[in-house]
Amino acid sequence: MSGLKLNKADRDSSIWQHIKIHYEKRLNTLRAKNDNDMTEIETAHLRGRIAEIKALLGEDKEPIQFENQDPSMTREQAESR
């Protein structure tokens, strides 16, 4: 999710912890539902919802600094090297 950047205080806040717990539970529910028989369109829709939740939950991760990484690189650019 571009645009949403959480600092340490944000990640440690009680509201973020409540949001995170809620969406982790929701993610588990959607993943379990993904194991059921669905049409291709239903599966794609569900996977999109899962991807959005994973992106939101990933925003609270500390940035990874790779060895010899140009600070202006995005995480994806650094990981693809």
C-alpha positions as CSV (number, residue, x, y, z in Angstrom):
1,M,0.0,0.0,0.0
2,S,1.8,3.1,-1.1
3,G,1.2,6.2,0.8
4,L,0.6,4.7,4.3
5,K,3.8,4.8,6.3
6,L,3.7,3.8,9.9
7,N,6.4,5.0,12.2
8,K,7.4,3.2,15.5
9,A,4.9,5.2,17.6
10,D,2.1,4.3,15.1
11,R,3.1,0.6,15.1
12,D,3.2,0.6,18.9
13,S,-0.2,2.3,19.3
14,S,-3.1,0.5,20.9
15,I,-5.4,1.4,18.0
16,W,-3.0,-0.2,15.4
17,Q,-2.7,-3.3,17.6
18,H,-6.6,-3.6,17.6
19,I,-6.7,-3.0,13.8
20,K,-3.9,-5.6,13.2
21,I,-5.6,-8.3,15.4
22,H,-8.9,-7.7,13.6
23,Y,-7.4,-8.0,10.1
24,E,-5.2,-11.0,11.0
25,K,-8.4,-12.8,12.1
26,R,-10.1,-11.7,8.9
27,L,-7.2,-12.9,6.8
28,N,-7.3,-16.3,8.4
29,T,-11.1,-16.5,7.7
30,L,-10.6,-15.5,4.0
31,R,-7.7,-18.0,3.6
32,A,-9.9,-20.8,5.0
33,K,-12.7,-19.8,2.7
34,N,-10.2,-19.9,-0.2
35,D,-9.9,-23.6,0.3
36,N,-13.5,-24.1,-0.7
37,D,-14.9,-24.8,-4.2
38,M,-15.6,-21.5,-5.9
39,T,-15.8,-20.2,-9.4
40,E,-12.8,-18.6,-11.0
41,I,-14.3,-15.2,-10.5
42,E,-15.1,-15.8,-6.9
43,T,-11.6,-17.1,-6.3
44,A,-10.1,-14.0,-7.9
45,H,-12.2,-11.7,-5.9
46,L,-11.3,-13.5,-2.7
47,R,-7.6,-13.4,-3.5
48,G,-7.8,-9.7,-4.2
49,R,-9.3,-9.2,-0.7
50,I,-6.6,-11.3,0.8
51,A,-3.9,-9.3,-1.0
52,E,-5.3,-6.0,0.2
53,I,-5.3,-7.2,3.8
54,K,-1.7,-8.6,3.5
55,A,-0.6,-5.2,2.1
56,L,-2.2,-3.4,4.9
57,L,-0.7,-5.6,7.5
58,G,2.7,-5.4,5.8
59,E,2.8,-1.6,6.4
60,D,3.8,-2.1,10.0
61,K,7.1,-3.9,9.1
62,E,10.4,-2.2,9.7
63,P,12.0,-1.3,6.4
64,I,14.7,-3.8,5.3
65,Q,18.1,-2.3,4.4
66,F,20.0,-4.6,2.1
67,E,23.8,-4.5,2.0
68,N,25.0,-1.9,-0.5
69,Q,21.4,-0.7,-1.1
70,D,20.8,2.7,-2.6
71,P,18.6,4.4,0.0
72,S,16.4,5.7,-2.8
73,M,15.5,2.2,-4.0
74,T,12.1,0.7,-3.2
75,R,11.9,-2.5,-1.2
76,E,10.8,-4.4,-4.3
77,Q,13.8,-3.0,-6.4
78,A,16.3,-4.1,-3.6
79,E,14.8,-7.5,-3.3
80,S,14.9,-8.2,-7.0
81,R,18.7,-7.6,-7.2
